Amino acid sequence: MARVLFVCTQNAGRSQMSQALFEQVANGRHQSRSAGTRPAEHVHPVVVDAMREQGIDLSERQPRKLTDELAEWADVVVTMGCGDECPYIPGKTYIDWDLTDPDGKSLGDVRAIRDDINTRVKQLANDLDDR
């Protein structure tokens, strides 16, 4: 079982969607968490709406700050736009996903980001299954 940490800046969009979609795809085979380097107060409402369309409720999720402890917990760290703010811990596998920040985007744009993330998490889960 692999432990995956999804990290973006606010932990209010990309990383929240990634964690939720990965949990659905991995179905207990792997664990995941998400965090942000500068967490927002809440998950972006448009992200909540886009995920609700997939039967996933993010309305109660709280963005959380990235800590060294969270990074230590992970085997794989997937970064999304946090650049140099993301800590580097030797021995971890790092993957960087170039994803548009959904903050301020339309529902249609967020759906496209969500669908892109869904494709990526499916591939990630398959890759982890093959380890």
A tleap script that builds the chain and sets N, CA, C and O, in Angstrom:
source leaprc.protein.ff14SB
mol = sequence {
  NMET ALA ARG VAL LEU PHE VAL CYS THR GLN
  ASN ALA GLY ARG SER GLN MET SER GLN ALA
  LEU PHE GLU GLN VAL ALA ASN GLY ARG HIE
  GLN SER ARG SER ALA GLY THR ARG PRO ALA
  GLU HIE VAL HIE PRO VAL VAL VAL ASP ALA
  MET ARG GLU GLN GLY ILE ASP LEU SER GLU
  ARG GLN PRO ARG LYS LEU THR ASP GLU LEU
  ALA GLU TRP ALA ASP VAL VAL VAL THR MET
  GLY CYS GLY ASP GLU CYS PRO TYR ILE PRO
  GLY LYS THR TYR ILE ASP TRP ASP LEU THR
  ASP PRO ASP GLY LYS SER LEU GLY ASP VAL
  ARG ALA ILE ARG ASP ASP ILE ASN THR ARG
  VAL LYS GLN LEU ALA ASN ASP LEU ASP ASP
  CARG
}
set mol.1.N position { 0.851 -1.182 0.000 }
set mol.1.CA position { 0.000 0.000 0.000 }
set mol.1.C position { 0.891 1.238 0.000 }
set mol.1.O position { 1.779 1.390 0.839 }
set mol.2.N position { 0.629 2.112 -0.960 }
set mol.2.CA position { 1.385 3.363 -1.048 }
set mol.2.C position { 0.597 4.484 -0.374 }
set mol.2.O position { -0.631 4.449 -0.297 }
set mol.3.N position { 1.334 5.474 0.109 }
set mol.3.CA position { 0.720 6.669 0.703 }
set mol.3.C position { 1.068 7.856 -0.187 }
set mol.3.O position { 2.238 8.160 -0.420 }
set mol.4.N position { 0.008 8.527 -0.683 }
set mol.4.CA position { 0.172 9.612 -1.646 }
set mol.4.C position { -0.302 10.919 -1.026 }
set mol.4.O position { -1.386 10.998 -0.448 }
set mol.5.N position { 0.535 11.940 -1.158 }
set mol.5.CA position { 0.188 13.279 -0.683 }
set mol.5.C position { 0.059 14.200 -1.886 }
set mol.5.O position { 1.002 14.353 -2.662 }
set mol.6.N position { -1.112 14.816 -2.041 }
set mol.6.CA position { -1.367 15.764 -3.117 }
set mol.6.C position { -1.216 17.175 -2.554 }
set mol.6.O position { -1.870 17.533 -1.575 }
set mol.7.N position { -0.343 17.981 -3.183 }
set mol.7.CA position { -0.025 19.302 -2.647 }
set mol.7.C position { -0.208 20.377 -3.717 }
set mol.7.O position { 0.310 20.266 -4.828 }
set mol.8.N position { -0.964 21.429 -3.353 }
set mol.8.CA position { -1.040 22.628 -4.185 }
set mol.8.C position { -0.898 23.829 -3.260 }
set mol.8.O position { -0.548 23.671 -2.090 }
set mol.9.N position { -1.157 24.990 -3.757 }
set mol.9.CA position { -0.947 26.185 -2.951 }
set mol.9.C position { -2.014 26.333 -1.868 }
set mol.9.O position { -1.675 26.434 -0.689 }
set mol.10.N position { -3.293 26.349 -2.241 }
set mol.10.CA position { -4.356 26.655 -1.289 }
set mol.10.C position { -5.044 25.427 -0.683 }
set mol.10.O position { -5.796 25.558 0.282 }
set mol.11.N position { -4.799 24.250 -1.233 }
set mol.11.CA position { -5.503 23.030 -0.809 }
set mol.11.C position { -7.013 23.258 -0.837 }
set mol.11.O position { -7.744 22.797 0.040 }
set mol.12.N position { -7.459 23.976 -1.861 }
set mol.12.CA position { -8.874 24.303 -1.982 }
set mol.12.C position { -9.440 23.918 -3.339 }
set mol.12.O position { -10.606 24.192 -3.624 }
set mol.13.N position { -8.631 23.288 -4.176 }
set mol.13.CA position { -9.077 22.941 -5.524 }
set mol.13.C position { -8.403 21.685 -6.031 }
set mol.13.O position { -8.895 20.577 -5.816 }
set mol.14.N position { -7.270 21.857 -6.707 }
set mol.14.CA position { -6.594 20.741 -7.380 }
set mol.14.C position { -6.272 19.581 -6.446 }
set mol.14.O position { -6.590 18.431 -6.745 }
set mol.15.N position { -5.644 19.882 -5.319 }
set mol.15.CA position { -5.226 18.801 -4.420 }
set mol.15.C position { -6.427 18.135 -3.748 }
set mol.15.O position { -6.407 16.930 -3.496 }
set mol.16.N position { -7.463 18.907 -3.459 }
set mol.16.CA position { -8.677 18.318 -2.874 }
set mol.16.C position { -9.357 17.382 -3.876 }
set mol.16.O position { -9.767 16.277 -3.522 }
set mol.17.N position { -9.473 17.836 -5.131 }
set mol.17.CA position { -10.072 16.982 -6.157 }
set mol.17.C position { -9.233 15.728 -6.356 }
set mol.17.O position { -9.767 14.626 -6.481 }
set mol.18.N position { -7.920 15.903 -6.383 }
set mol.18.CA position { -7.019 14.762 -6.600 }
set mol.18.C position { -7.159 13.734 -5.498 }
set mol.18.O position { -7.252 12.538 -5.774 }
set mol.19.N position { -7.174 14.183 -4.252 }
set mol.19.CA position { -7.309 13.252 -3.143 }
set mol.19.C position { -8.625 12.486 -3.228 }
set mol.19.O position { -8.643 11.261 -3.100 }
set mol.20.N position { -9.713 13.198 -3.442 }
set mol.20.CA position { -11.034 12.563 -3.482 }
set mol.20.C position { -11.156 11.579 -4.648 }
set mol.20.O position { -11.674 10.476 -4.478 }
set mol.21.N position { -10.687 11.972 -5.808 }
set mol.21.CA position { -10.772 11.081 -6.976 }
set mol.21.C position { -9.832 9.888 -6.823 }
set mol.21.O position { -10.171 8.773 -7.220 }
set mol.22.N position { -8.654 10.121 -6.249 }
set mol.22.CA position { -7.719 9.018 -6.016 }
set mol.22.C position { -8.304 8.016 -5.026 }
set mol.22.O position { -8.189 6.808 -5.231 }
set mol.23.N position { -8.929 8.502 -3.957 }
set mol.23.CA position { -9.546 7.603 -2.981 }
set mol.23.C position { -10.598 6.726 -3.643 }
set mol.23.O position { -10.712 5.540 -3.334 }
set mol.24.N position { -11.362 7.310 -4.551 }
set mol.24.CA position { -12.400 6.567 -5.254 }
set mol.24.C position { -11.786 5.485 -6.151 }
set mol.24.O position { -12.248 4.344 -6.172 }
set mol.25.N position { -10.749 5.863 -6.881 }
set mol.25.CA position { -10.106 4.934 -7.813 }
set mol.25.C position { -9.316 3.842 -7.070 }
set mol.25.O position { -9.382 2.667 -7.431 }
set mol.26.N position { -8.573 4.241 -6.038 }
set mol.26.CA position { -7.726 3.291 -5.315 }
set mol.26.C position { -8.554 2.322 -4.476 }
set mol.26.O position { -8.117 1.204 -4.207 }
set mol.27.N position { -9.732 2.742 -4.066 }
set mol.27.CA position { -10.668 1.867 -3.376 }
set mol.27.C position { -10.016 1.097 -2.221 }
set mol.27.O position { -10.217 -0.108 -2.072 }
set mol.28.N position { -9.231 1.817 -1.405 }
set mol.28.CA position { -8.609 1.205 -0.243 }
set mol.28.C position { -7.264 0.538 -0.482 }
set mol.28.O position { -6.609 0.118 0.472 }
set mol.29.N position { -6.840 0.432 -1.735 }
set mol.29.CA position { -5.539 -0.202 -2.031 }
set mol.29.C position { -4.370 0.705 -1.660 }
set mol.29.O position { -3.274 0.227 -1.368 }
set mol.30.N position { -4.609 2.015 -1.672 }
set mol.30.CA position { -3.591 3.007 -1.327 }
set mol.30.C position { -4.255 4.096 -0.486 }
set mol.30.O position { -5.475 4.256 -0.518 }
set mol.31.N position { -3.450 4.838 0.263 }
set mol.31.CA position { -3.954 5.924 1.094 }
set mol.31.C position { -3.575 7.259 0.466 }
set mol.31.O position { -2.597 7.355 -0.276 }
set mol.32.N position { -4.367 8.292 0.775 }
set mol.32.CA position { -4.012 9.624 0.277 }
set mol.32.C position { -4.448 10.699 1.257 }
set mol.32.O position { -5.380 10.534 2.044 }
set mol.33.N position { -3.733 11.800 1.170 }
set mol.33.CA position { -4.043 13.010 1.913 }
set mol.33.C position { -3.738 14.178 0.995 }
set mol.33.O position { -3.130 14.006 -0.062 }
set mol.34.N position { -4.162 15.368 1.402 }
set mol.34.CA position { -3.841 16.557 0.618 }
set mol.34.C position { -3.521 17.699 1.568 }
set mol.34.O position { -3.921 17.701 2.733 }
set mol.35.N position { -2.786 18.673 1.035 }
set mol.35.CA position { -2.384 19.829 1.832 }
set mol.35.C position { -2.005 20.970 0.901 }
set mol.35.O position { -1.874 20.794 -0.311 }
set mol.36.N position { -1.832 22.152 1.500 }
set mol.36.CA position { -1.443 23.332 0.732 }
set mol.36.C position { -0.359 24.117 1.439 }
set mol.36.O position { -0.251 24.095 2.665 }
set mol.37.N position { 0.436 24.804 0.654 }
set mol.37.CA position { 1.506 25.607 1.246 }
set mol.37.C position { 0.955 26.869 1.902 }
set mol.37.O position { 1.518 27.360 2.880 }
set mol.38.N position { -0.149 27.393 1.363 }
set mol.38.CA position { -0.839 28.548 1.949 }
set mol.38.C position { -2.336 28.275 1.883 }
set mol.38.O position { -3.025 28.818 1.019 }
set mol.39.N position { -2.854 27.432 2.792 }
set mol.39.CA position { -4.236 26.966 2.676 }
set mol.39.C position { -5.282 28.080 2.745 }
set mol.39.O position { -5.144 29.051 3.489 }
set mol.40.N position { -6.318 27.903 1.951 }
set mol.40.CA position { -7.463 28.817 1.954 }
set mol.40.C position { -8.346 28.495 3.161 }
set mol.40.O position { -8.078 27.557 3.912 }
set mol.41.N position { -9.394 29.284 3.327 }
set mol.41.CA position { -10.317 29.043 4.442 }
set mol.41.C position { -11.278 27.896 4.155 }
set mol.41.O position { -11.751 27.234 5.079 }
set mol.42.N position { -11.569 27.658 2.877 }
set mol.42.CA position { -12.513 26.602 2.510 }
set mol.42.C position { -12.230 26.147 1.080 }
set mol.42.O position { -11.529 26.823 0.327 }
set mol.43.N position { -12.777 25.010 0.727 }
set mol.43.CA position { -12.670 24.511 -0.641 }
set mol.43.C position { -13.474 25.447 -1.541 }
set mol.43.O position { -14.569 25.876 -1.175 }
set mol.44.N position { -12.933 25.762 -2.712 }
set mol.44.CA position { -13.617 26.667 -3.636 }
set mol.44.C position { -15.024 26.131 -3.960 }
set mol.44.O position { -15.168 24.955 -4.296 }
set mol.45.N position { -16.053 26.973 -3.862 }
set mol.45.CA position { -17.420 26.518 -4.133 }
set mol.45.C position { -17.594 25.880 -5.514 }
set mol.45.O position { -18.344 24.914 -5.652 }
set mol.46.N position { -16.922 26.398 -6.524 }
set mol.46.CA position { -17.059 25.830 -7.867 }
set mol.46.C position { -16.453 24.419 -7.920 }
set mol.46.O position { -16.914 23.570 -8.683 }
set mol.47.N position { -15.434 24.181 -7.117 }
set mol.47.CA position { -14.839 22.832 -7.018 }
set mol.47.C position { -15.829 21.889 -6.327 }
set mol.47.O position { -16.002 20.746 -6.749 }
set mol.48.N position { -16.467 22.370 -5.278 }
set mol.48.CA position { -17.488 21.569 -4.589 }
set mol.48.C position { -18.589 21.193 -5.578 }
set mol.48.O position { -19.032 20.044 -5.603 }
set mol.49.N position { -19.036 22.154 -6.393 }
set mol.49.CA position { -20.089 21.895 -7.382 }
set mol.49.C position { -19.646 20.862 -8.416 }
set mol.49.O position { -20.397 19.939 -8.734 }
set mol.50.N position { -18.437 21.014 -8.937 }
set mol.50.CA position { -17.939 20.094 -9.964 }
set mol.50.C position { -17.788 18.678 -9.418 }
set mol.50.O position { -18.064 17.707 -10.123 }
set mol.51.N position { -17.358 18.559 -8.186 }
set mol.51.CA position { -17.179 17.233 -7.590 }
set mol.51.C position { -18.524 16.616 -7.209 }
set mol.51.O position { -18.696 15.400 -7.283 }
set mol.52.N position { -19.460 17.442 -6.807 }
set mol.52.CA position { -20.788 16.934 -6.477 }
set mol.52.C position { -21.404 16.253 -7.711 }
set mol.52.O position { -22.142 15.277 -7.576 }
set mol.53.N position { -21.103 16.764 -8.900 }
set mol.53.CA position { -21.589 16.138 -10.136 }
set mol.53.C position { -21.083 14.704 -10.282 }
set mol.53.O position { -21.691 13.896 -10.985 }
set mol.54.N position { -19.981 14.392 -9.624 }
set mol.54.CA position { -19.401 13.046 -9.674 }
set mol.54.C position { -19.804 12.211 -8.449 }
set mol.54.O position { -19.302 11.106 -8.244 }
set mol.55.N position { -20.710 12.756 -7.652 }
set mol.55.CA position { -21.159 12.046 -6.464 }
set mol.55.C position { -20.204 12.147 -5.287 }
set mol.55.O position { -20.277 11.342 -4.358 }
set mol.56.N position { -19.309 13.125 -5.317 }
set mol.56.CA position { -18.329 13.319 -4.246 }
set mol.56.C position { -18.601 14.656 -3.568 }
set mol.56.O position { -18.646 15.696 -4.225 }
set mol.57.N position { -18.782 14.623 -2.247 }
set mol.57.CA position { -19.091 15.840 -1.496 }
set mol.57.C position { -17.844 16.360 -0.792 }
set mol.57.O position { -17.337 15.727 0.133 }
set mol.58.N position { -17.356 17.508 -1.230 }
set mol.58.CA position { -16.192 18.142 -0.610 }
set mol.58.C position { -16.583 19.316 0.281 }
set mol.58.O position { -15.714 20.030 0.781 }
set mol.59.N position { -17.869 19.519 0.479 }
set mol.59.CA position { -18.333 20.717 1.186 }
set mol.59.C position { -17.852 20.783 2.639 }
set mol.59.O position { -17.733 21.875 3.194 }
set mol.60.N position { -17.578 19.656 3.252 }
set mol.60.CA position { -17.140 19.640 4.651 }
set mol.60.C position { -15.616 19.544 4.794 }
set mol.60.O position { -15.099 19.583 5.910 }
set mol.61.N position { -14.906 19.420 3.693 }
set mol.61.CA position { -13.439 19.309 3.769 }
set mol.61.C position { -12.823 20.650 4.128 }
set mol.61.O position { -13.266 21.698 3.657 }
set mol.62.N position { -11.807 20.605 4.960 }
set mol.62.CA position { -11.079 21.799 5.380 }
set mol.62.C position { -9.689 21.789 4.771 }
set mol.62.O position { -8.954 20.818 4.951 }
set mol.63.N position { -9.308 22.829 4.062 }
set mol.63.CA position { -7.928 22.920 3.591 }
set mol.63.C position { -6.962 22.835 4.772 }
set mol.63.O position { -7.212 23.386 5.844 }
set mol.64.N position { -5.857 22.134 4.549 }
set mol.64.CA position { -4.887 21.949 5.624 }
set mol.64.C position { -3.514 22.366 5.160 }
set mol.64.O position { -3.180 22.270 3.979 }
set mol.65.N position { -2.721 22.832 6.109 }
set mol.65.CA position { -1.364 23.297 5.827 }
set mol.65.C position { -0.422 22.123 5.645 }
set mol.65.O position { -0.479 21.136 6.378 }
set mol.66.N position { 0.438 22.249 4.662 }
set mol.66.CA position { 1.481 21.259 4.440 }
set mol.66.C position { 2.492 21.356 5.580 }
set mol.66.O position { 3.021 22.428 5.872 }
set mol.67.N position { 2.746 20.230 6.207 }
set mol.67.CA position { 3.724 20.170 7.282 }
set mol.67.C position { 4.804 19.150 6.918 }
set mol.67.O position { 4.602 18.301 6.050 }
set mol.68.N position { 5.934 19.244 7.583 }
set mol.68.CA position { 6.986 18.251 7.383 }
set mol.68.C position { 6.474 16.860 7.741 }
set mol.68.O position { 6.832 15.876 7.095 }
set mol.69.N position { 5.634 16.782 8.775 }
set mol.69.CA position { 5.088 15.489 9.201 }
set mol.69.C position { 4.248 14.847 8.088 }
set mol.69.O position { 4.358 13.647 7.837 }
set mol.70.N position { 3.410 15.653 7.425 }
set mol.70.CA position { 2.613 15.130 6.303 }
set mol.70.C position { 3.522 14.651 5.174 }
set mol.70.O position { 3.307 13.583 4.602 }
set mol.71.N position { 4.530 15.448 4.863 }
set mol.71.CA position { 5.449 15.067 3.790 }
set mol.71.C position { 6.205 13.797 4.161 }
set mol.71.O position { 6.439 12.947 3.301 }
set mol.72.N position { 6.589 13.655 5.422 }
set mol.72.CA position { 7.278 12.438 5.883 }
set mol.72.C position { 6.380 11.217 5.758 }
set mol.72.O position { 6.851 10.130 5.427 }
set mol.73.N position { 5.078 11.392 6.023 }
set mol.73.CA position { 4.102 10.295 5.966 }
set mol.73.C position { 4.042 9.674 4.567 }
set mol.73.O position { 3.865 8.465 4.425 }
set mol.74.N position { 4.191 10.506 3.546 }
set mol.74.CA position { 3.956 10.078 2.156 }
set mol.74.C position { 5.115 9.289 1.572 }
set mol.74.O position { 6.281 9.509 1.902 }
set mol.75.N position { 4.753 8.360 0.691 }
set mol.75.CA position { 5.735 7.680 -0.157 }
set mol.75.C position { 5.884 8.450 -1.467 }
set mol.75.O position { 6.974 8.547 -2.031 }
set mol.76.N position { 4.760 8.995 -1.934 }
set mol.76.CA position { 4.700 9.731 -3.197 }
set mol.76.C position { 4.096 11.102 -2.916 }
set mol.76.O position { 3.053 11.213 -2.273 }
set mol.77.N position { 4.762 12.139 -3.404 }
set mol.77.CA position { 4.257 13.505 -3.251 }
set mol.77.C position { 3.959 14.043 -4.650 }
set mol.77.O position { 4.853 14.159 -5.488 }
set mol.78.N position { 2.695 14.366 -4.886 }
set mol.78.CA position { 2.273 14.930 -6.165 }
set mol.78.C position { 2.072 16.426 -5.958 }
set mol.78.O position { 1.187 16.845 -5.212 }
set mol.79.N position { 2.900 17.225 -6.622 }
set mol.79.CA position { 2.819 18.679 -6.485 }
set mol.79.C position { 2.086 19.285 -7.674 }
set mol.79.O position { 2.115 18.760 -8.788 }
set mol.80.N position { 1.428 20.409 -7.400 }
set mol.80.CA position { 0.629 21.089 -8.417 }
set mol.80.C position { 0.760 22.591 -8.238 }
set mol.80.O position { -0.097 23.224 -7.621 }
set mol.81.N position { 1.799 23.149 -8.759 }
set mol.81.CA position { 1.917 24.596 -8.763 }
set mol.81.C position { 2.463 25.235 -7.506 }
set mol.81.O position { 2.377 26.454 -7.362 }
set mol.82.N position { 3.026 24.457 -6.581 }
set mol.82.CA position { 3.551 25.105 -5.371 }
set mol.82.C position { 5.038 25.421 -5.490 }
set mol.82.O position { 5.593 26.096 -4.623 }
set mol.83.N position { 5.679 24.953 -6.528 }
set mol.83.CA position { 7.065 25.320 -6.820 }
set mol.83.C position { 8.010 25.127 -5.663 }
set mol.83.O position { 8.018 24.073 -5.027 }
set mol.84.N position { 8.810 26.141 -5.385 }
set mol.84.CA position { 9.829 26.058 -4.346 }
set mol.84.C position { 9.255 26.010 -2.940 }
set mol.84.O position { 9.981 25.715 -1.990 }
set mol.85.N position { 7.960 26.296 -2.788 }
set mol.85.CA position { 7.346 26.254 -1.461 }
set mol.85.C position { 7.152 24.827 -0.969 }
set mol.85.O position { 7.010 24.603 0.233 }
set mol.86.N position { 7.144 23.859 -1.882 }
set mol.86.CA position { 6.973 22.464 -1.490 }
set mol.86.C position { 8.294 21.937 -0.931 }
set mol.86.O position { 9.337 22.093 -1.566 }
set mol.87.N position { 8.262 21.314 0.248 }
set mol.87.CA position { 9.507 20.805 0.815 }
set mol.87.C position { 10.003 19.593 0.041 }
set mol.87.O position { 9.216 18.807 -0.487 }
set mol.88.N position { 11.304 19.461 -0.014 }
set mol.88.CA position { 11.891 18.282 -0.639 }
set mol.88.C position { 12.430 17.389 0.463 }
set mol.88.O position { 13.235 17.821 1.287 }
set mol.89.N position { 11.987 16.155 0.475 }
set mol.89.CA position { 12.463 15.192 1.457 }
set mol.89.C position { 13.087 14.033 0.686 }
set mol.89.O position { 12.400 13.369 -0.091 }
set mol.90.N position { 14.380 13.781 0.892 }
set mol.90.CA position { 15.055 12.693 0.175 }
set mol.90.C position { 14.349 11.362 0.415 }
set mol.90.O position { 13.827 11.100 1.498 }
set mol.91.N position { 14.347 10.537 -0.616 }
set mol.91.CA position { 13.763 9.211 -0.517 }
set mol.91.C position { 12.310 9.138 -0.921 }
set mol.91.O position { 11.756 8.043 -1.024 }
set mol.92.N position { 11.682 10.265 -1.152 }
set mol.92.CA position { 10.284 10.285 -1.586 }
set mol.92.C position { 10.245 10.355 -3.110 }
set mol.92.O position { 11.149 10.902 -3.741 }
set mol.93.N position { 9.208 9.804 -3.679 }
set mol.93.CA position { 8.980 9.948 -5.113 }
set mol.93.C position { 8.163 11.215 -5.321 }
set mol.93.O position { 7.098 11.380 -4.726 }
set mol.94.N position { 8.666 12.112 -6.169 }
set mol.94.CA position { 7.970 13.360 -6.470 }
set mol.94.C position { 7.464 13.340 -7.900 }
set mol.94.O position { 8.170 12.942 -8.827 }
set mol.95.N position { 6.224 13.778 -8.054 }
set mol.95.CA position { 5.602 13.900 -9.368 }
set mol.95.C position { 5.010 15.300 -9.423 }
set mol.95.O position { 4.334 15.719 -8.483 }
set mol.96.N position { 5.249 16.023 -10.497 }
set mol.96.CA position { 4.665 17.354 -10.642 }
set mol.96.C position { 3.623 17.326 -11.756 }
set mol.96.O position { 3.922 16.954 -12.891 }
set mol.97.N position { 2.408 17.720 -11.420 }
set mol.97.CA position { 1.331 17.810 -12.391 }
set mol.97.C position { 1.102 19.275 -12.724 }
set mol.97.O position { 0.842 20.089 -11.838 }
set mol.98.N position { 1.200 19.607 -14.002 }
set mol.98.CA position { 0.957 20.967 -14.476 }
set mol.98.C position { -0.547 21.119 -14.699 }
set mol.98.O position { -1.065 20.808 -15.771 }
set mol.99.N position { -1.235 21.603 -13.664 }
set mol.99.CA position { -2.685 21.760 -13.712 }
set mol.99.C position { -3.064 23.220 -13.452 }
set mol.99.O position { -2.459 23.885 -12.611 }
set mol.100.N position { -4.049 23.700 -14.168 }
set mol.100.CA position { -4.556 25.048 -13.962 }
set mol.100.C position { -5.231 25.147 -12.598 }
set mol.100.O position { -5.958 24.239 -12.196 }
set mol.101.N position { -4.997 26.229 -11.899 }
set mol.101.CA position { -5.657 26.478 -10.621 }
set mol.101.C position { -7.126 26.797 -10.905 }
set mol.101.O position { -7.409 27.701 -11.691 }
set mol.102.N position { -8.074 26.074 -10.283 }
set mol.102.CA position { -9.490 26.323 -10.560 }
set mol.102.C position { -10.046 27.571 -9.895 }
set mol.102.O position { -11.188 27.941 -10.168 }
set mol.103.N position { -9.292 28.227 -9.042 }
set mol.103.CA position { -9.773 29.420 -8.348 }
set mol.103.C position { -10.196 30.494 -9.365 }
set mol.103.O position { -9.404 30.920 -10.205 }
set mol.104.N position { -11.451 30.913 -9.268 }
set mol.104.CA position { -11.970 31.949 -10.147 }
set mol.104.C position { -12.381 31.474 -11.530 }
set mol.104.O position { -12.777 32.285 -12.368 }
set mol.105.N position { -12.295 30.181 -11.779 }
set mol.105.CA position { -12.662 29.639 -13.096 }
set mol.105.C position { -14.157 29.298 -13.136 }
set mol.105.O position { -14.807 29.158 -12.100 }
set mol.106.N position { -14.674 29.170 -14.344 }
set mol.106.CA position { -16.075 28.791 -14.540 }
set mol.106.C position { -16.258 27.304 -14.224 }
set mol.106.O position { -15.287 26.550 -14.166 }
set mol.107.N position { -17.499 26.897 -14.024 }
set mol.107.CA position { -17.798 25.492 -13.774 }
set mol.107.C position { -17.319 24.621 -14.935 }
set mol.107.O position { -16.794 23.529 -14.718 }
set mol.108.N position { -17.497 25.097 -16.155 }
set mol.108.CA position { -17.030 24.335 -17.318 }
set mol.108.C position { -15.527 24.122 -17.290 }
set mol.108.O position { -15.044 23.029 -17.585 }
set mol.109.N position { -14.784 25.169 -16.934 }
set mol.109.CA position { -13.322 25.040 -16.830 }
set mol.109.C position { -12.931 24.066 -15.727 }
set mol.109.O position { -12.013 23.263 -15.895 }
set mol.110.N position { -13.628 24.141 -14.598 }
set mol.110.CA position { -13.312 23.257 -13.470 }
set mol.110.C position { -13.655 21.808 -13.817 }
set mol.110.O position { -12.952 20.890 -13.394 }
set mol.111.N position { -14.707 21.599 -14.567 }
set mol.111.CA position { -15.023 20.230 -15.013 }
set mol.111.C position { -13.863 19.657 -15.836 }
set mol.111.O position { -13.493 18.494 -15.674 }
set mol.112.N position { -13.299 20.478 -16.711 }
set mol.112.CA position { -12.171 20.018 -17.538 }
set mol.112.C position { -10.961 19.697 -16.665 }
set mol.112.O position { -10.274 18.706 -16.911 }
set mol.113.N position { -10.690 20.515 -15.655 }
set mol.113.CA position { -9.583 20.248 -14.727 }
set mol.113.C position { -9.859 18.955 -13.965 }
set mol.113.O position { -8.973 18.112 -13.823 }
set mol.114.N position { -11.086 18.801 -13.479 }
set mol.114.CA position { -11.486 17.589 -12.752 }
set mol.114.C position { -11.297 16.346 -13.605 }
set mol.114.O position { -10.784 15.333 -13.131 }
set mol.115.N position { -11.708 16.422 -14.855 }
set mol.115.CA position { -11.600 15.265 -15.736 }
set mol.115.C position { -10.133 14.931 -16.034 }
set mol.115.O position { -9.770 13.759 -16.139 }
set mol.116.N position { -9.298 15.956 -16.168 }
set mol.116.CA position { -7.862 15.763 -16.356 }
set mol.116.C position { -7.281 15.072 -15.120 }
set mol.116.O position { -6.513 14.117 -15.244 }
set mol.117.N position { -7.643 15.549 -13.942 }
set mol.117.CA position { -7.159 14.942 -12.700 }
set mol.117.C position { -7.619 13.494 -12.610 }
set mol.117.O position { -6.849 12.623 -12.206 }
set mol.118.N position { -8.849 13.235 -12.978 }
set mol.118.CA position { -9.377 11.868 -12.911 }
set mol.118.C position { -8.540 10.916 -13.763 }
set mol.118.O position { -8.237 9.801 -13.336 }
set mol.119.N position { -8.172 11.349 -14.952 }
set mol.119.CA position { -7.317 10.532 -15.819 }
set mol.119.C position { -5.961 10.294 -15.160 }
set mol.119.O position { -5.435 9.182 -15.194 }
set mol.120.N position { -5.400 11.340 -14.562 }
set mol.120.CA position { -4.079 11.236 -13.927 }
set mol.120.C position { -4.102 10.323 -12.701 }
set mol.120.O position { -3.180 9.530 -12.510 }
set mol.121.N position { -5.149 10.425 -11.864 }
set mol.121.CA position { -5.180 9.580 -10.666 }
set mol.121.C position { -5.400 8.117 -11.016 }
set mol.121.O position { -4.892 7.232 -10.327 }
set mol.122.N position { -6.147 7.854 -12.074 }
set mol.122.CA position { -6.310 6.465 -12.522 }
set mol.122.C position { -4.965 5.883 -12.932 }
set mol.122.O position { -4.639 4.752 -12.574 }
set mol.123.N position { -4.183 6.656 -13.686 }
set mol.123.CA position { -2.866 6.198 -14.111 }
set mol.123.C position { -1.947 6.021 -12.908 }
set mol.123.O position { -1.212 5.037 -12.823 }
set mol.124.N position { -1.989 6.970 -11.982 }
set mol.124.CA position { -1.161 6.870 -10.777 }
set mol.124.C position { -1.499 5.626 -9.982 }
set mol.124.O position { -0.600 4.899 -9.560 }
set mol.125.N position { -2.773 5.372 -9.772 }
set mol.125.CA position { -3.197 4.178 -9.023 }
set mol.125.C position { -2.721 2.904 -9.723 }
set mol.125.O position { -2.237 1.974 -9.077 }
set mol.126.N position { -2.862 2.872 -11.042 }
set mol.126.CA position { -2.379 1.698 -11.793 }
set mol.126.C position { -0.873 1.528 -11.647 }
set mol.126.O position { -0.389 0.413 -11.451 }
set mol.127.N position { -0.130 2.630 -11.743 }
set mol.127.CA position { 1.321 2.563 -11.585 }
set mol.127.C position { 1.693 2.066 -10.188 }
set mol.127.O position { 2.620 1.269 -10.046 }
set mol.128.N position { 0.994 2.519 -9.173 }
set mol.128.CA position { 1.275 2.089 -7.808 }
set mol.128.C position { 0.908 0.631 -7.598 }
set mol.128.O position { 1.579 -0.078 -6.848 }
set mol.129.N position { -0.155 0.178 -8.255 }
set mol.129.CA position { -0.547 -1.232 -8.179 }
set mol.129.C position { 0.543 -2.133 -8.744 }
set mol.129.O position { 0.739 -3.255 -8.276 }
set mol.130.N position { 1.257 -1.630 -9.765 }
set mol.130.CA position { 2.280 -2.414 -10.449 }
set mol.130.C position { 3.633 -2.401 -9.742 }
set mol.130.O position { 4.551 -3.104 -10.166 }
set mol.131.N position { 3.773 -1.623 -8.683 }
set mol.131.CA position { 5.046 -1.537 -7.963 }
set mol.131.C position { 5.417 -2.838 -7.318 }
set mol.131.O position { 6.461 -2.932 -6.674 }
savepdb mol mol.pdb
quit
